[in-house]
Amino acid sequence: MVCVYANASVKAGCEDAFLKAAETLIRHSRGEAGNISYHLCKDPSEALKYVFMESWADEEALEKHMNMPHFIEAGKNLEPLLNGGLDIHKLDAVL
């Protein structure tokens, strides 16, 4: 299993647009083959900090996800709403 988390710092005044774009991305991604889970979490201590948390069956499923039209479109839609883009981390599940 491959896990991904991506930290997002949303620009002030852009939270509603960010949540709308994230909801579309997550809805489509959850339906993909190989997706185990896909969530957006909010940092309770920082109002505009979010974390995308995803789990994929394997590297192949993640690669397919990153080439899906909805993923590419989401990147274009999210980029102008963020301070500095996404800080993405990929991990291999151990246990």
LORO-897161 format. One record per residue (C-alpha): x, y, z; residue in three letters. Coordinates in nm, 3 decimals, m for minus. Layout:
+---------+---------+---------+------+
:      xx :      yy :      zz : rest :
+---------+---------+---------+------+
:       X :       Y :       Z :  ALA :
...
+---------+---------+---------+------+
This chain:
+---------+---------+---------+------+
:      xx :      yy :      zz : rest :
+---------+---------+---------+------+
:   0.000 :   0.000 :   0.000 :  MET :
:   0.116 :   0.352 :  m0.082 :  VAL :
:   0.009 :   0.646 :   0.135 :  CYS :
:   0.020 :   1.010 :   0.038 :  VAL :
:  m0.033 :   1.322 :   0.243 :  TYR :
:  m0.029 :   1.670 :   0.100 :  ALA :
:  m0.026 :   1.980 :   0.316 :  ASN :
:  m0.220 :   2.278 :   0.182 :  ALA :
:  m0.207 :   2.637 :   0.303 :  SER :
:  m0.514 :   2.812 :   0.162 :  VAL :
:  m0.507 :   3.182 :   0.081 :  LYS :
:  m0.735 :   3.402 :   0.291 :  ALA :
:  m1.071 :   3.445 :   0.119 :  GLY :
:  m1.026 :   3.132 :  m0.096 :  CYS :
:  m1.150 :   2.867 :   0.145 :  GLU :
:  m1.490 :   2.811 :  m0.018 :  ASP :
:  m1.340 :   2.772 :  m0.366 :  ALA :
:  m1.072 :   2.540 :  m0.225 :  PHE :
:  m1.330 :   2.317 :  m0.055 :  LEU :
:  m1.540 :   2.299 :  m0.371 :  LYS :
:  m1.240 :   2.197 :  m0.585 :  ALA :
:  m1.123 :   1.949 :  m0.319 :  ALA :
:  m1.469 :   1.791 :  m0.294 :  GLU :
:  m1.477 :   1.728 :  m0.670 :  THR :
:  m1.127 :   1.578 :  m0.665 :  LEU :
:  m1.206 :   1.352 :  m0.370 :  ILE :
:  m1.541 :   1.233 :  m0.508 :  ARG :
:  m1.382 :   1.125 :  m0.837 :  HIS :
:  m1.069 :   0.982 :  m0.674 :  SER :
:  m1.263 :   0.761 :  m0.433 :  ARG :
:  m1.418 :   0.587 :  m0.734 :  GLY :
:  m1.084 :   0.497 :  m0.892 :  GLU :
:  m0.955 :   0.141 :  m0.905 :  ALA :
:  m0.691 :   0.095 :  m0.637 :  GLY :
:  m0.809 :   0.377 :  m0.411 :  ASN :
:  m0.836 :   0.263 :  m0.051 :  ILE :
:  m0.915 :   0.599 :   0.110 :  SER :
:  m0.906 :   0.969 :   0.028 :  TYR :
:  m0.980 :   1.235 :   0.289 :  HIS :
:  m0.933 :   1.605 :   0.348 :  LEU :
:  m0.853 :   1.699 :   0.707 :  CYS :
:  m0.838 :   2.044 :   0.864 :  LYS :
:  m0.580 :   2.152 :   1.118 :  ASP :
:  m0.779 :   2.267 :   1.423 :  PRO :
:  m0.502 :   2.499 :   1.536 :  SER :
:  m0.456 :   2.683 :   1.202 :  GLU :
:  m0.768 :   2.803 :   1.023 :  ALA :
:  m0.642 :   2.778 :   0.664 :  LEU :
:  m0.428 :   2.462 :   0.691 :  LYS :
:  m0.555 :   2.139 :   0.536 :  TYR :
:  m0.410 :   1.795 :   0.468 :  VAL :
:  m0.514 :   1.558 :   0.191 :  PHE :
:  m0.466 :   1.199 :   0.314 :  MET :
:  m0.479 :   0.916 :   0.058 :  GLU :
:  m0.411 :   0.543 :   0.048 :  SER :
:  m0.359 :   0.346 :  m0.274 :  TRP :
:  m0.330 :  m0.027 :  m0.332 :  ALA :
:   0.007 :   0.011 :  m0.503 :  ASP :
:   0.234 :   0.244 :  m0.697 :  GLU :
:   0.058 :   0.161 :  m1.025 :  GLU :
:  m0.278 :   0.279 :  m0.888 :  ALA :
:  m0.121 :   0.602 :  m0.765 :  LEU :
:   0.045 :   0.664 :  m1.103 :  GLU :
:  m0.287 :   0.612 :  m1.283 :  LYS :
:  m0.453 :   0.852 :  m1.040 :  HIS :
:  m0.198 :   1.124 :  m1.108 :  MET :
:  m0.271 :   1.099 :  m1.481 :  ASN :
:  m0.650 :   1.109 :  m1.454 :  MET :
:  m0.821 :   1.412 :  m1.612 :  PRO :
:  m0.994 :   1.505 :  m1.285 :  HIS :
:  m0.661 :   1.503 :  m1.099 :  PHE :
:  m0.494 :   1.726 :  m1.358 :  ILE :
:  m0.793 :   1.963 :  m1.359 :  GLU :
:  m0.794 :   1.978 :  m0.978 :  ALA :
:  m0.428 :   2.078 :  m0.979 :  GLY :
:  m0.506 :   2.369 :  m1.211 :  LYS :
:  m0.803 :   2.473 :  m0.998 :  ASN :
:  m0.626 :   2.443 :  m0.662 :  LEU :
:  m0.296 :   2.609 :  m0.749 :  GLU :
:  m0.417 :   2.972 :  m0.746 :  PRO :
:  m0.597 :   2.914 :  m0.414 :  LEU :
:  m0.287 :   2.805 :  m0.223 :  LEU :
:   0.012 :   2.975 :  m0.063 :  ASN :
:   0.309 :   2.801 :  m0.220 :  GLY :
:   0.134 :   2.497 :  m0.366 :  GLY :
:   0.093 :   2.155 :  m0.208 :  LEU :
:   0.365 :   2.003 :   0.009 :  ASP :
:   0.334 :   1.637 :  m0.101 :  ILE :
:   0.479 :   1.333 :   0.078 :  HIS :
:   0.461 :   0.972 :  m0.038 :  LYS :
:   0.509 :   0.685 :   0.207 :  LEU :
:   0.517 :   0.307 :   0.181 :  ASP :
:   0.293 :   0.135 :   0.433 :  ALA :
:   0.493 :  m0.088 :   0.667 :  VAL :
:   0.236 :  m0.248 :   0.901 :  LEU :
+---------+---------+---------+------+
